[in-house]
């Protein structure tokens, strides 16, 4: 498999998303909610990051990088020996 930056970006965003979801579920204080207008912002940001991560990883799987083949290499493999 060729190097694809989409998998690395998707994995990192997914990791941060999981951390934020866990943080939002475990440590949601009234003070935090007061600062964000009664929103659990860690939870919602984590869910959004997981969605973006899934989109990046799906993009990498559905549209893989194709290896560039030069014409001279293709002709050399097609020629009979």
ZIURRA-V339456 format. One record per residue. N is the residue number from 1. RES is the residue in one letter. SS is DSSP state (helix for helix, strand for strand, loop for the rest). PHI is phi in degrees with one decimal (none if undefined). NEAR is the number of other ideal C-beta (glycine too) atoms within 8 Angstrom. Layout:
BEGIN
n->N res->RES ss->SS phi->PHI near->NEAR
n->N res->RES ss->SS phi->PHI near->NEAR
END
This chain:
BEGIN
n->1 res->X ss->loop phi->none near->3
n->2 res->X ss->loop phi->-76.1 near->6
n->3 res->X ss->loop phi->-65.3 near->4
n->4 res->X ss->loop phi->-137.5 near->10
n->5 res->X ss->helix phi->-66.0 near->6
n->6 res->X ss->helix phi->-63.1 near->10
n->7 res->X ss->helix phi->-69.7 near->10
n->8 res->X ss->helix phi->-68.8 near->8
n->9 res->X ss->helix phi->-63.2 near->9
n->10 res->X ss->helix phi->-62.0 near->15
n->11 res->X ss->helix phi->-67.2 near->10
n->12 res->X ss->helix phi->-67.0 near->8
n->13 res->X ss->helix phi->-63.2 near->12
n->14 res->X ss->helix phi->-64.3 near->13
n->15 res->X ss->helix phi->-62.5 near->8
n->16 res->X ss->helix phi->-63.7 near->10
n->17 res->X ss->helix phi->-63.4 near->16
n->18 res->X ss->helix phi->-62.6 near->10
n->19 res->X ss->helix phi->-61.1 near->9
n->20 res->X ss->helix phi->-68.6 near->13
n->21 res->X ss->helix phi->-64.4 near->13
n->22 res->X ss->helix phi->-62.7 near->9
n->23 res->X ss->helix phi->-62.9 near->10
n->24 res->X ss->helix phi->-65.0 near->15
n->25 res->X ss->helix phi->-79.4 near->7
n->26 res->X ss->helix phi->-90.0 near->6
n->27 res->X ss->loop phi->-121.7 near->6
n->28 res->X ss->loop phi->-108.8 near->10
n->29 res->X ss->loop phi->-99.0 near->6
n->30 res->X ss->helix phi->-65.9 near->5
n->31 res->X ss->helix phi->-64.2 near->6
n->32 res->X ss->helix phi->-63.8 near->12
n->33 res->X ss->helix phi->-66.1 near->11
n->34 res->X ss->helix phi->-65.4 near->7
n->35 res->X ss->helix phi->-72.5 near->5
n->36 res->X ss->loop phi->-109.6 near->9
n->37 res->X ss->loop phi->74.0 near->3
n->38 res->X ss->loop phi->64.8 near->5
n->39 res->X ss->loop phi->-111.6 near->7
n->40 res->X ss->loop phi->-89.1 near->10
n->41 res->X ss->helix phi->-66.3 near->9
n->42 res->X ss->helix phi->-64.2 near->12
n->43 res->X ss->helix phi->-64.9 near->12
n->44 res->X ss->helix phi->-68.0 near->10
n->45 res->X ss->helix phi->-66.8 near->11
n->46 res->X ss->helix phi->-64.6 near->17
n->47 res->X ss->helix phi->-63.6 near->10
n->48 res->X ss->helix phi->-62.4 near->9
n->49 res->X ss->helix phi->-67.6 near->13
n->50 res->X ss->helix phi->-66.7 near->12
n->51 res->X ss->helix phi->-65.9 near->8
n->52 res->X ss->helix phi->-64.1 near->10
n->53 res->X ss->helix phi->-61.5 near->13
n->54 res->X ss->helix phi->-62.3 near->10
n->55 res->X ss->helix phi->-65.0 near->9
n->56 res->X ss->helix phi->-63.0 near->13
n->57 res->X ss->helix phi->-69.1 near->13
n->58 res->X ss->helix phi->-66.0 near->8
n->59 res->X ss->helix phi->-61.5 near->10
n->60 res->X ss->helix phi->-67.0 near->12
n->61 res->X ss->helix phi->-77.8 near->6
n->62 res->X ss->helix phi->-77.0 near->6
n->63 res->X ss->loop phi->-126.6 near->4
n->64 res->X ss->loop phi->-68.5 near->9
n->65 res->X ss->loop phi->-74.5 near->6
n->66 res->X ss->loop phi->-100.3 near->4
n->67 res->X ss->loop phi->-73.6 near->5
n->68 res->X ss->loop phi->-78.4 near->4
n->69 res->X ss->loop phi->-113.7 near->6
n->70 res->X ss->loop phi->-79.3 near->6
n->71 res->X ss->helix phi->-61.4 near->6
n->72 res->X ss->helix phi->-63.4 near->6
n->73 res->X ss->helix phi->-68.8 near->8
n->74 res->X ss->helix phi->-66.5 near->9
n->75 res->X ss->helix phi->-69.3 near->8
n->76 res->X ss->helix phi->-68.6 near->7
n->77 res->X ss->helix phi->-78.9 near->6
n->78 res->X ss->helix phi->-82.4 near->5
n->79 res->X ss->loop phi->-72.2 near->6
n->80 res->X ss->loop phi->-71.4 near->2
n->81 res->X ss->loop phi->-100.2 near->2
END
